[in-house]
């Protein structure tokens, strides 16, 4: 599995959290307004990073080439992009759980120091309700894809360093797990329906791992962003 041992070791400690949120996730949030009379963003940005919503055809083709012809044969023969995508959902659930509770100590080793420092600063702008909104149950993710894969080399080092970054996008419908348990299928045009709009969330997570020869490394997160599509409509 691609996930670090730290992610695996902490999974069991937070899976109960979603049970306490079952009712609140199905409720529709009220629109917040700022002093200028315009609707305020329901989720402040966690990091200064572009909000990515949909795949790029060109990047998707490039991702497949890099994954199949560079990463797997030369960096990690066990790497499979499809396995990474599935495993990354577990990481999103883990990281978002700690974020929603303000448990920054548990994020050390899972999120890079620079990213965690920026997230902590921006979290001071979040209300208690907004923090709770950050939690993502992996069963509520209905669509996800790798937006971009990047391979970086450090030519200045005698023992050439090499890193892989993978930017992931996740579409979430809060309460989807409970809906499916009741055999309720959300409509295909749910993004256009007011009763669903405030329950739709998007997450952009970027993972990085060092693949330098002789270096044992795990995947960590160096970009974390949560936002709502409805905020883009209101702005």
Backbone as a ProteinNet text record, in pm:
[ID]
protein_1_A
[PRIMARY]
XXXXXXXXXXXXXXXXXXXXXXXXXXXXXXXXXXXXXXXXXXXXXXXXXXXXXXXXXXXXXXXXXXXXXXXXXXXXXXXXXXXXXXXXXXXXXXXXXXXXXXXXXXXXXXXXXXXXXXXXXXXXXXXXXXXXXXXXXXXXXXXXXXXXXXXXXXXXXXXXXXXXXXXXXXXXXXXXXXXXXXXXXXXXXXXXXXXXXXXXXXXXXXXXXXXXXXXXXXXXXXXXXXXXXXXXXXX
[TERTIARY]
84.3	0	87.7	36.3	115.9	114.7	10.1	-3.9	106.9	146.3	250.4	199.8	291.2	253.7	180.3	213.7	146.9	-1.3	-38.5	-179.3	-248.9	-188	-249.7	-266.9	-169.3	-174.3	-281.4	-331.1	-426.4	-568.1	-589.1	-720.1	-827	-800	-901.7	-943.4	-866.3	-893.6	-998.1	-1036.6	-1129	-1250.6	-1258.7	-1368	-1503.7	-1506.7	-1633.6	-1686	-1602.7	-1637.5	-1758.9	-1769.6	-1877.5	-2013.2	-2018.3	-2146.2	-2211.7	-2131.2	-2185.9	-2235.6	-2204.2	-2236.6	-2348.6	-2406.2	-2504.4	-2616.6	-2673.6	-2786	-2741.3	-2631.3	-2589.7	-2545.3	-2489.8	-2443.2	-2559.8	-2681.2	-2796.7	-2872.1	-2828.8	-2894.1	-2833.1	-2911	-2864	-2816	-2694.1	-2637.5	-2702.9	-2712.1	-2761.7	-2648.4	-2685.7	-2586.7	-2539.3	-2407.3	-2352	-2329.3	-2349.5	-2334.5	-2229.9	-2151.4	-2051.6	-2104.5	-2021.5	-2067.3	-2102.3	-2050.6	-2079.6	-2211.6	-2278	-2405.7	-2393	-2271.2	-2249.4	-2237.2	-2276.5	-2263.9	-2118.8	-2088.8	-1951.9	-1919.6	-1791.3	-1750.3	-1779	-1844.5	-1880.4	-1760.4	-1650.5	-1526	-1408.6	-1339.7	-1218.9	-1114.1	-1022.5	-919	-820.6	-783.1	-681.5	-541.4	-523.4	-393.2	-412.8	-308.3	-309.8	-277.4	-382.2	-365.7	-487.8	-470.3	-584.9	-689.2	-815.8	-923.3	-946.9	-918.1	-930.4	-1058.1	-1137.9	-1266.7	-1270.4	-1226.6	-1242.8	-1108.7	-1105.8	-981	-944.3	-817.9	-767.4	-733.1	-783.5	-759.1	-609.4	-540.2	-396.4	-320.7	-353.2	-284.9	-317.3	-439.1	-477.7	-393.2	-372.5	-288.7	-144.7	-94.8	42.3	57.8	-44.2	-39.3	-23.4	-97.3	-90.2	48.1	105.4	238.9	342.6	339.1	436.1	421.1	297	271.9	319.4	282.4	309.3	452.1	513.2	642.5	760.4	732.2	841.2	836.7	726.8	720.9	726.2	638.5	633.5	761.9	813.4	933.7	1063.1	1073.6	1201.2	1203.3	1087.9	1084.9	1029.5	917	848.1	766.2	814.1	748.5	610.4	581.6	450.5	349.9	394.2	305.2	200.2	74.8	-36.7	-120.1	-143.7	-215.1	-355.2	-422.7	-557.5	-554.8	-452	-438.4	-409.8	-328.6	-297.6	-424.7	-507.5	-630.9	-719.2	-735.6	-820.1	-759.4	-630.1	-564.5	-562.4	-557.4	-552.1	-680.4	-791.1	-917.9	-908.5	-838.6	-817.2	-736.8	-637.8	-555.8	-638.4	-728.2	-815.1	-903.3	-958.3	-1041.7	-960.2	-839	-752.6	-714.8	-663.7	-619.9	-737.5	-848.9	-964.4	-1021.9	-1012.3	-1061	-980.5	-848.3	-763.8	-782.2	-799.1	-822.5	-951.6	-1056.4	-1186.9	-1185	-1090.3	-1079.3	-965.7	-894.6	-782.2	-667.4	-654.3	-549.5	-425.8	-350.1	-235.2	-118.5	-106.3	3.5	-4.8	-126.5	-143.2	-117	-115.8	-90	59.1	142.7	287.1	331.2	404.5	445.1	348.8	225.7	127.4	121.7	137.9	138.5	275	332	464.4	461.9	578.2	586.5	537.4	579.6	538.8	388.1	331.2	186.6	110.6	156.6	88.5	94.5	206.2	219.7	118.3	102.2	5.8	-137.5	-165.7	-300.1	-336.1	-243.6	-269.9	-301.6	-229	-256.7	-397.5	-434.1	-564	-679.8	-653.3	-759.8	-811.4	-734.3	-780.1	-900.2	-924.4	-1037.6	-1164.5	-1153.9	-1267	-1349.7	-1480.9	-1569.5	-1572.3	-1633.9	-1646	-1723.1	-1830.5	-1910.7	-1830.2	-1752.1	-1670.3	-1563.4	-1508.1	-1410.4	-1476.1	-1594.6	-1666.2	-1693.2	-1717.1	-1744.8	-1624.8	-1506.5	-1387	-1381.4	-1451.1	-1440.4	-1498.3	-1424.7	-1467.3	-1466.3	-1582	-1590.7	-1559.9	-1465.9	-1425.9	-1542.2	-1645.8	-1763.3	-1853	-1827.3	-1903	-1837.3	-1721.6	-1653.7	-1717.1	-1779.3	-1846.9	-1770.2	-1666.4	-1585.7	-1448.8	-1343.6	-1207.5	-1117.5	-1011.9	-919.8	-785.7	-676.5	-546.7	-543.3	-530	-529.7	-394.4	-287	-153.9	-48.9	39.2	155.3	279.7	366.8	491.6	610.4	717.1	841.4	951	1019.5	1120.7	1255.6	1360	1496.7	1581.1	1676	1773	1908.3	1945.9	2069.6	2194.7	2177.8	2294.3	2349.7	2268.6	2310.2	2389.9	2498.5	2580.9	2500.4	2422	2330.6	2193.3	2165.3	2050.7	1920.4	1863.1	1734.5	1622.6	1519.3	1403.3	1275.9	1176.1	1050	934	823.7	699.8	590.9	517.7	402	276.9	169.7	42.1	-66.2	-127.9	-238.1	-369.7	-446.6	-573.4	-691.4	-803.5	-928.1	-1037.1	-1115	-1221.7	-1352.4	-1457.8	-1592.4	-1668.1	-1724.1	-1786.5	-1930.5	-2018	-2155.2	-2173.3	-2174	-2190	-2324.5	-2319.1	-2439.3	-2464.1	-2375.3	-2394.1	-2393.3	-2306.1	-2298.3	-2432.4	-2494.3	-2623.1	-2732.8	-2726.9	-2826.3	-2819.9	-2699.3	-2684.2	-2729.9	-2708.2	-2754.1	-2905.7	-2973.7	-3119.6	-3168.9	-3076.9	-3109	-3161.6	-3107.7	-3143.8	-3029.6	-3058.7	-2957.7	-2976.4	-2875.4	-2888.2	-2900.5	-2972.1	-2988.9	-2858	-2848.1	-2726.3	-2700.9	-2807	-2792.9	-2794.8	-2742.9	-2751.8	-2687	-2585.7	-2519.2	-2608.3	-2717	-2809	-2924.5	-2937.3	-3050.6	-3012.3	-3089.3	-3055.4	-3042.2	-3123	-3119.3	-2990.3	-2913.1	-2786.2	-2664.2	-2680.6	-2564.8	-2476.6	-2536.2	-2454.8	-2394.7	-2431.5	-2372	-2259.5	-2239.7	-2133.1	-2002.9	-1898.3	-1765.7	-1664.6	-1556.6	-1443.8	-1317	-1227.9	-1097.6	-987.5	-885	-761.9	-649.9	-592	-478.9	-363.3	-244.4	-125.7	-32.6	5	90.8	230.8	331.1	469.5	544.2	635.9	719.7	856.7	960	1095.5	1126.6	1183.2	1219.5	1369.8	1448.8	1594	1643.6	1739.7	1793.8	1852	1817.1	1867.5	1789.9	1684.7	1604.6	1469.2	1435.7	1304.1	1210.9	1105.1	1016.9	871.1	782.6	638.6	574.7	453.3	376.9	331.2	350	296.8	218.8	143.5	57.7	124	139.1	197.9	102.7	-18	-124.9	-256.1	-330.2	-462.6	-557.8	-663.7	-764.7	-903.3	-997.1	-1137.5	-1219.8	-1314.5	-1401.6	-1534.4	-1630.8	-1764.1	-1790.3	-1841.4	-1873.8	-1973.2	-2064.9	-2166.9	-2103.7	-1986.9	-1918.5	-1874.3	-1836.3	-1795.5	-1914.1	-2033	-2154.6	-2194.5	-2180.1	-2222.2	-2127.2	-1999.5	-1899.8	-1912.5
-119.9	0	124.7	230	350.6	431.2	418.5	503.9	478.9	584.9	570.3	488.8	433.6	356.9	445	573.7	665.6	675.6	679.8	683.7	557.8	441.9	314.8	302.7	349.4	332.7	415.2	518.9	608.8	594.5	505.4	492.9	457	360.4	311.3	411.3	517	611.6	716.2	726.4	832.7	786.1	658.7	614.4	630.7	639.5	659	800.8	892.4	1034.1	1063.9	995.3	1024.6	989.1	895.4	855.9	971.4	1058.8	1171.3	1281.1	1270.2	1376.9	1340.1	1223	1175.3	1272.8	1331.8	1421.8	1557.2	1608.8	1742.2	1744.3	1633.1	1630.4	1637.2	1597.3	1596.6	1729.3	1819	1948.3	2044.9	2140.6	2240.5	2363.1	2404.1	2519.3	2647.9	2744.9	2875	2954.9	3042.8	3127	3234.4	3249.7	3353.2	3479.9	3593.5	3720.2	3805.8	3877.3	3965	4107.5	4198.1	4334.4	4410.7	4366.9	4436.1	4392.9	4296.3	4250.1	4135.9	4086.6	3973.7	3845.5	3731.8	3606.4	3574.5	3543.7	3511.2	3367.5	3340.7	3203.5	3114.5	3001	2913.4	2837.3	2830.5	2770.5	2859.5	2919.7	2995.3	2900	2950.2	2862.7	2816.4	2691	2636.8	2672.7	2678.1	2710.7	2794.6	2867.8	2947.3	2855.3	2795.3	2697.3	2707.1	2702.6	2713.8	2604.7	2642.6	2546.1	2466.8	2338.2	2250.5	2169.3	2167.3	2097.8	1978.9	2000.1	1897	1852.5	1733.2	1683	1760.9	1751	1802.8	1683	1682.9	1569.5	1551.3	1660.9	1653.2	1600.7	1653.7	1608.5	1462.8	1420.2	1281	1185.3	1218.1	1134.8	1133.9	1251	1260.7	1181.3	1186.3	1111.2	962.2	911.1	768	730.3	817.2	790.5	789.3	890.6	897.7	780.8	745.2	635.2	501.6	473.7	341.9	324.8	433.9	420.1	480.6	552.9	610.2	559.5	586.7	556.6	407	330.4	186	113.1	131	54.2	102.7	231.9	286.1	324.9	359.8	406.5	302.3	243.1	150.1	52.2	-70.3	-169.4	-209.7	-180.2	-213.8	-99.3	14.4	129.8	109.6	132.4	132.2	255.9	336.5	462	438.5	334.8	305.3	271.5	198.4	167.2	294.1	380.9	507.1	588.4	598.7	677.4	624	492.2	433.5	453.4	432.2	448.2	591.9	685.7	826.9	872.3	805.2	841.3	818.1	713.6	686	798.7	848.7	958.7	1085.3	1111.9	1229.4	1219.7	1101.9	1083.7	1106.7	1055.3	1068.9	1214.5	1281.6	1420.2	1511.2	1494.8	1582	1562.3	1441.4	1416	1495.9	1491.7	1566.7	1717.2	1762.3	1904.5	1950.7	1871.3	1910.6	1921.8	1852.7	1857.9	1948.9	2008.7	2094.4	2018.4	1890.4	1805.1	1811.1	1919.2	1940.5	1848.5	1808.8	1719.5	1587.5	1537.5	1410.1	1423.3	1546.6	1569	1573.9	1584.6	1585.4	1450	1453.6	1330.5	1288.9	1338.8	1311.8	1427.7	1549.6	1671.8	1738	1789.8	1851.8	1973.3	2008.3	2117.4	2249.7	2282.3	2409.9	2415.6	2306.4	2302.8	2312.4	2239.8	2240.2	2378.4	2447.7	2582.1	2677.6	2669.5	2756.1	2720.6	2591.9	2547.4	2596.1	2585.4	2628.5	2777.8	2857.3	3001.8	3029.2	2962.5	2988.7	2929.5	2825.8	2765.1	2860.1	2962.3	3060.2	3139.3	3135.7	3206.4	3122.2	2995.9	2904	2909.4	2904.9	2887.2	2739.6	2707.4	2567.4	2487.6	2546.1	2476.9	2452.3	2551.8	2536.6	2429.6	2419.7	2313.3	2177	2163	2035.5	1999.2	2100.4	2076.3	2018.2	2027.5	1976.4	1824.2	1759.3	1613.3	1548	1451.6	1377	1228.8	1166.9	1020.8	968.8	878.7	831.8	770.7	722.4	665.6	774.2	900.6	1011.9	1066	1012.1	1053.5	978.4	1052.2	986.9	999.3	1082.4	1097.2	1149.3	1088.9	1134	1103.2	1181.2	1158.8	1226	1171.7	1239.9	1351.4	1474.3	1587	1601.2	1586.3	1605.8	1525.9	1462.5	1393.9	1470.2	1497	1565.5	1486.4	1482.6	1416.6	1521.9	1530.7	1634.7	1572.2	1629	1583.1	1697.9	1665.2	1762.4	1727.8	1801.3	1771	1815.5	1899.4	1949.4	1847	1749.8	1650.9	1540.2	1499.6	1393	1263.8	1238.3	1124.8	1180.1	1187.3	1261.3	1231.5	1336.1	1321	1321.5	1243.4	1244.2	1231.6	1308.7	1315.4	1300.3	1247.8	1239.6	1311.9	1398.7	1466.8	1426.3	1401.1	1367.6	1456.1	1537.5	1623.4	1551.5	1533.2	1460.6	1556	1523.8	1599	1501.9	1542.6	1457.7	1536.4	1475.3	1532.4	1457.8	1533.3	1473.7	1520.4	1428.7	1461.4	1416.2	1511.3	1476	1406.6	1292.4	1215.3	1106.4	1094.1	994	852.7	827.4	694.2	654.9	747.5	718.9	701.6	782	771.7	634.9	588.8	458.1	345.6	362.8	261.2	249.3	358.1	358.9	336.9	294	269.9	395	509.9	636	676.5	693.8	735.1	882.9	965.6	1108.1	1126.9	1228.7	1252.6	1293.5	1268.5	1301.1	1451.6	1530.2	1676.5	1739.1	1666.6	1713.7	1849.9	1881.7	2010.6	2128.7	2103.4	2209.5	2224.7	2131.7	2132.2	2199.4	2300.2	2375	2286.7	2180.6	2096.6	2015.8	2007.5	1934.4	2026.2	2148.9	2234.3	2256.5	2275.7	2303.5	2177.7	2061.7	1936.8	1888.6	1958.7	1923.2	1992.8	1916.2	1969.2	1917.7	1991.2	1945.4	1956.1	1862.1	1863	1850.7	1931.5	1918.6	1882.3	1765.2	1720.7	1688.7	1735	1698.5	1616.1	1500.4	1406.1	1410.3	1393.7	1392.6	1277.6	1219.2	1111.3	1116.8	1092.6	1088	946.9	936.9	807.7	798.2	875.9	869.2	730.5	678.3	545.5	541.7	438.3	421.2	495.2	569.2	646.7	579.6	550.7	496.8	613.7	626.1	741.5	699.8	775	752.9	871.8	850.4	960.3	1053.2	1182	1282.1	1385.7	1468.1	1567.5	1704.4	1773.1	1907.6	2016.2	1977.6	2074.4	2017.1	2098.9	2060.4	2176	2151.4	2254.2	2192	2253.4	2212.7	2334.4	2314.5	2425	2369.6	2459.9	2421.2	2479.8	2400	2453.7	2568.7	2564	2669	2804.3	2805.9	2932.3	2999.6	2918	2973.9	3034.9	2976.7	3030	3161.3	3167.1	3285.5	3402.7	3372.9	3481.2	3562.4
0	0	0	-66.7	-77.1	50.7	131.7	248.9	349.3	417.2	517.9	635.1	709.7	829	928.8	928.5	1021.7	990.9	861.7	825.4	873.3	847.4	884.5	1034.7	1111.2	1255.7	1322.9	1254.3	1317.9	1263.9	1168.2	1106.8	1208.5	1294.6	1386.5	1491.5	1510.8	1618.1	1581.5	1452.8	1418.7	1340.9	1306.3	1221.9	1288	1421.3	1490.2	1473.2	1429.6	1431.6	1344.7	1229.7	1137.2	1194.5	1289.4	1345.4	1420	1476.8	1551.4	1459.2	1330.2	1236.5	1141.5	1158	1062	1034.9	1140.7	1122.8	1068.3	1120.9	1079.3	934.4	882.5	744.6	647.3	691.7	603.7	607.7	694.7	704.9	605.3	561.1	466.2	542.4	515.2	585.1	535.8	623.1	584.2	521.7	429	363.1	459.4	472.4	558.3	475.8	537.6	466.7	536.8	456	515.2	522.9	573.3	598.8	471.9	355.6	230.7	170.1	231.1	178.8	81.3	56.6	-33.1	47.6	-11.7	62.4	92.3	217.7	257.4	221.8	200	169.9	289.6	263.9	374.8	427.9	351	398.9	358.3	453.4	418.7	360	276.6	220	326.2	319.2	409.3	362.3	228.5	172.4	47.3	10.3	-111.7	-229.6	-284.2	-391.8	-481.9	-615.6	-706.3	-679.6	-686.9	-665.5	-794.1	-788.7	-905.6	-892.8	-999.6	-996.1	-1091.6	-1216.5	-1319.4	-1377.7	-1438.3	-1499.1	-1624.7	-1661.4	-1787.8	-1876.3	-1998.4	-2088.9	-2112.7	-2138.4	-2166.6	-2045.1	-1928.3	-1806.7	-1775.6	-1804.1	-1778.4	-1861.1	-1988.2	-2075.3	-2024.1	-1988.2	-1936.7	-1807.2	-1721.7	-1595.7	-1620.3	-1717	-1749.1	-1800.4	-1881.6	-1936.1	-1823.7	-1737.9	-1628.2	-1532.3	-1503.5	-1410.4	-1466.2	-1590.8	-1649.5	-1699.3	-1749.2	-1815.9	-1739.1	-1631	-1551.3	-1407.3	-1338.2	-1195	-1168.1	-1234.2	-1206.5	-1246.3	-1368.9	-1405.2	-1340.2	-1307.7	-1261	-1113.1	-1055.4	-916.4	-820.2	-855.1	-764.7	-847.6	-858.2	-943.6	-892.6	-766.6	-711.1	-723.8	-777.2	-786.6	-895	-858.3	-952.6	-923.3	-1024.4	-1003.2	-946.8	-993.6	-943.5	-794.5	-751	-608	-527.7	-585	-517	-494.6	-598.6	-587.9	-475.6	-470.7	-366.5	-227.7	-216.3	-87.3	-39.4	-133.5	-95.2	-26.7	-55.8	10	160.5	197.3	339.8	404	330.7	381.7	398.9	304.3	314.2	438.5	462.7	581.5	708.9	710.6	827.9	852.4	749.9	764.4	798.3	727.8	751.7	891.2	943.4	1079	1181.3	1168	1260.7	1243.5	1119.3	1095.7	1161.9	1148.6	1202.1	1353.8	1415.6	1561.6	1608.5	1513.6	1549.9	1613.1	1578.6	1636	1546.4	1558.8	1471	1504.6	1628.5	1666.4	1590.5	1571.4	1500.8	1351.3	1300.5	1158.3	1126.2	1228.6	1205.8	1150.8	1042	975	865.7	871.2	765.9	667.2	719.2	639.1	655.9	547.8	555.4	648	701.6	799.9	743.2	619.9	559.7	539.8	489.9	467	598.6	698.8	828.3	892.3	876	931.3	868.5	735.8	666.7	705.4	714	751.7	891.6	984.3	1122.5	1128.8	1050.8	1048.5	996.4	888	826.4	904.7	982	1061.6	1169.3	1201.2	1300.7	1249.6	1117.2	1057.2	1056.8	1095.2	1088.6	1216.7	1200.8	1315.4	1353	1465.6	1507.6	1403.1	1350.3	1248.9	1122.1	1081.6	961.4	979.7	1098.8	1125.4	1112.5	1166.9	1156.7	1010.8	926.9	785.5	711	769.3	702.1	700.4	793.7	801.2	676.5	620.8	502.6	534.4	524.3	530.1	390	377.6	244.1	167.5	239.1	172.9	113.7	147.9	90.5	-36.3	-74.2	-197.9	-315.2	-406.5	-519.2	-650.5	-653.8	-774.6	-733.5	-788	-757.3	-876.2	-889.3	-1001.2	-972.1	-1027.7	-1019.6	-1123.5	-1078.7	-1171.6	-1240.3	-1162.3	-1220.6	-1144.7	-1220.8	-1164.5	-1207	-1111.5	-1141.8	-1090.1	-1167.6	-1127.6	-1123.2	-1009.3	-989.5	-958	-1016.4	-993.8	-940.6	-855	-805.1	-865.7	-970.9	-1044	-969.5	-867.4	-794.8	-697	-663.3	-563.4	-631.2	-568.7	-624.9	-633.1	-530.5	-531.8	-567.9	-697.9	-751	-676.7	-617.2	-550.6	-653.8	-626.2	-714.7	-631.2	-671.3	-598.8	-696.6	-645.6	-723.1	-645.5	-715.1	-658.3	-735.2	-663.3	-726.8	-666.2	-750.7	-707.3	-732	-625.4	-631.8	-610.8	-675.7	-659.2	-616.5	-515.8	-462.2	-459.4	-512.7	-505.5	-396.4	-302.6	-184	-170.4	-135.8	-97.1	46.6	139.6	280.5	302.4	367	391.5	288.5	187.6	82.4	138.7	234.9	295.4	356	429.7	491.6	386.8	280	172.6	105.9	78	13.6	105	235.8	331.2	330.3	291.2	283.4	140.6	52	-89.6	-158.5	-120.3	-184.5	-276.2	-404.1	-500.5	-533.8	-509.6	-543	-693.4	-738.3	-882.3	-948.2	-1078.1	-1151.2	-1155.3	-1151.6	-1157.7	-1019.3	-919.7	-781.2	-760.4	-842.2	-827.8	-861	-934.2	-972.6	-875.2	-781.2	-688.9	-557.6	-514.5	-392.1	-268.9	-260.6	-140.8	-128.4	-237.8	-234.1	-235.4	-281.2	-307.6	-185.7	-68.5	49.4	110.2	56.4	104.7	13.1	-97.8	-191.4	-151.7	-141.5	-108.1	-210.2	-226.9	-306.9	-224.8	-245.5	-178.1	-282.4	-265.9	-343.5	-247.2	-265.2	-182.6	-276.2	-240.5	-319	-231.2	-283.2	-211	-270.5	-184.8	-230.8	-164.7	-241.3	-187.4	-253.6	-173.9	-228.2	-275	-397	-454.7	-481.4	-409.1	-424	-384.3	-459.9	-430.3	-289.5	-216.3	-81.3	25.8	-14.2	81.3	101.3	226.1	260.3	290.6	214.6	230.5	216	281.5	270.5	200	150.9	94.5	206.9	186.6	278.6	197.5	266.4	201.8	211.6	97.3	101.6	52.4	14.4	-15.1	35.5	110.2	160.3	134.1	59.5	38.7	34.4	105.9	105	62.3	-27.2	-65.8	-115.5	-134.3	-179.1	-317.9	-411.8	-544.7	-537.9	-441.1	-431.3	-401.7	-337.9	-311.3	-440.7	-541	-668.9	-741.9	-721.2	-782.9	-717	-584	-509.1	-526.3	-553.7	-559.8	-688.5
[MASK]
+++++++++++++++++++++++++++++++++++++++++++++++++++++++++++++++++++++++++++++++++++++++++++++++++++++++++++++++++++++++++++++++++++++++++++++++++++++++++++++++++++++++++++++++++++++++++++++++++++++++++++++++++++++++++++++++++++++++++++

